[in-house]
Amino acid sequence: MKKDVNWFVQEGLLAKTPFVRKLAPRFIEKAKNNLITLSILFDLHNDKGARESLDVPEDYDSSEWVVVCAYYAMYMAASATLATISYKSKNHTATVLALETFFVKKQLLEEDYLDMIEKAQLEKEYVDDLNLARDRREIAQYSVTKETTRRIAEEIKEDAYKFVERMEKLVADLERHDYER
């Protein structure tokens, strides 16, 4: 059985919460802060001067945190969008489904953006799994996970910026037209 928005509402994972509307700008601010952190960590990888000035060990790899920051930037931006129509989500699946139900189906948001946030969640989970496996010594060579994580970080960085920018535009449009679901 495919779960719908009503199921998540009944389970308390998605709720109509009028006061959350005023938090939309704060969610956008948090998304942008995550993008800044993402960029700093991403650039740290290739900036030898910054690494030295911060006394960062040569073998330190920030890629996994780039992925985490990208995902949270997208999630905060999605939260801002839902807050604009007075919804608060406590679950990734509920958030994506709510974006689809309230915005994609009503042609206020392109479906590509759902794909971006779903991919970000999957990549974050994959990186978490790689780290867990590395910690358990199930992966023989750490360099494999470093290379894989770096590739993921490079791919997700661009998506995160596009996603946050699009959600910010959608929030502004919704506020301008005082949109209610």
C-alpha positions in Angstrom: 0.0 0.0 0.0 1.4 3.4 -1.0 1.2 5.9 1.7 -0.4 9.2 1.0 -0.2 12.6 2.8 -3.2 11.7 5.0 -1.4 8.7 6.3 1.5 10.8 7.4 -0.9 13.4 9.0 -2.6 10.6 10.9 0.7 9.3 12.1 1.7 12.8 13.3 4.6 13.0 10.9 3.1 15.8 8.9 0.9 18.4 10.6 -1.0 21.5 9.7 0.6 24.0 12.1 -0.3 27.6 11.5 2.4 29.2 13.6 5.1 27.4 11.6 4.4 29.8 8.7 6.4 32.6 10.3 9.4 30.2 10.5 9.8 29.9 6.7 12.4 32.6 6.5 14.4 30.9 9.3 14.3 27.6 7.4 15.7 29.4 4.3 18.4 31.0 6.4 19.4 27.6 7.8 19.4 26.2 4.2 21.8 29.0 3.1 24.0 28.5 6.2 24.3 24.8 5.2 25.3 25.8 1.7 28.0 28.1 3.1 29.3 25.3 5.3 29.1 22.9 2.3 31.2 25.3 0.2 33.8 25.8 2.9 34.2 22.1 3.4 34.2 21.4 -0.3 36.9 24.1 -1.0 39.0 22.9 1.9 39.7 19.7 0.0 41.8 21.6 -2.6 43.0 24.6 -0.6 46.4 23.7 0.8 46.8 27.1 2.4 43.5 26.9 4.3 44.3 23.4 5.4 47.7 24.5 6.8 46.3 27.6 8.5 43.6 25.6 10.1 46.0 22.8 11.0 43.9 20.2 9.1 45.7 16.9 8.8 46.6 16.0 5.2 44.5 12.9 5.2 41.4 14.6 6.4 38.5 14.3 3.9 35.5 16.6 4.3 33.5 15.0 1.5 31.1 13.2 3.8 30.2 16.4 5.5 29.6 18.1 2.1 27.0 15.4 1.4 25.4 15.9 4.8 25.3 19.7 4.5 23.9 19.4 1.0 21.1 17.1 2.2 20.3 19.4 5.2 20.3 22.5 3.0 17.7 20.8 0.7 15.7 19.6 3.7 15.6 23.0 5.3 14.6 24.6 2.0 11.8 22.0 1.6 10.7 22.7 5.2 10.5 26.4 4.4 8.3 25.7 1.4 5.9 23.5 3.5 6.0 26.1 6.3 4.7 28.7 3.9 1.5 26.7 3.6 1.5 26.0 7.4 2.8 22.4 7.3 5.5 21.0 9.5 7.1 17.6 8.6 9.0 15.3 10.9 9.9 12.7 8.2 11.8 12.8 5.0 9.3 10.7 3.1 6.5 12.8 4.3 8.3 16.0 3.2 8.9 14.7 -0.3 5.3 13.4 -0.6 4.0 16.7 0.7 6.1 18.6 -1.9 4.7 16.4 -4.6 1.1 16.6 -3.4 0.9 20.3 -2.7 3.3 21.7 -5.3 4.2 19.3 -8.1 0.7 18.0 -8.8 -0.5 21.6 -8.8 2.3 22.5 -11.2 3.9 25.0 -8.9 7.1 23.0 -8.7 8.9 20.8 -11.3 9.3 17.1 -10.5 13.1 17.3 -11.0 13.4 19.0 -7.6 11.7 16.0 -5.9 14.4 13.8 -7.6 17.1 16.0 -6.2 16.0 15.8 -2.6 15.4 12.0 -2.8 18.8 11.5 -4.4 20.4 13.7 -1.6 18.8 11.5 1.1 19.9 8.3 -0.7 23.5 9.6 -1.1 23.6 10.7 2.6 22.4 7.2 3.6 25.0 5.7 1.3 27.8 7.8 2.8 26.6 6.9 6.3 26.7 3.2 5.3 30.2 3.5 3.8 31.4 5.1 7.1 29.8 2.4 9.2 31.3 -0.3 7.0 34.7 1.4 7.2 34.4 1.7 11.0 33.7 -2.0 11.1 36.6 -2.7 8.8 34.4 -4.4 6.2 35.9 -2.3 3.5 39.4 -3.3 2.9 40.7 -0.1 1.5 39.7 3.3 3.0 40.8 5.1 -0.2 37.9 3.5 -2.1 35.3 5.1 0.3 37.2 8.4 0.1 37.0 8.5 -3.7 33.4 7.4 -3.8 32.4 10.0 -1.2 34.3 12.7 -3.0 32.5 11.9 -6.2 29.1 12.0 -4.5 30.0 15.3 -2.8 30.9 16.9 -6.2 27.6 15.7 -7.7 25.3 16.7 -4.9 26.9 20.2 -4.3 25.4 21.6 -7.5 22.0 20.0 -6.9 21.9 21.5 -3.4 22.4 25.1 -4.7 19.8 24.6 -7.4 17.3 23.1 -5.0 17.6 25.8 -2.3 17.4 28.6 -5.0 14.2 27.0 -6.4 12.6 26.6 -3.0 13.4 30.1 -2.1 11.7 31.3 -5.3 8.7 29.1 -4.6 8.4 30.4 -1.0 8.6 34.0 -2.3 5.9 33.2 -4.9 3.7 31.5 -2.3 4.0 34.4 0.1 3.3 37.0 -2.6 0.1 35.2 -3.6 -0.8 34.2 0.0 -1.2 30.6 -1.2 -3.0 28.1 1.0 -3.2 24.5 0.1 
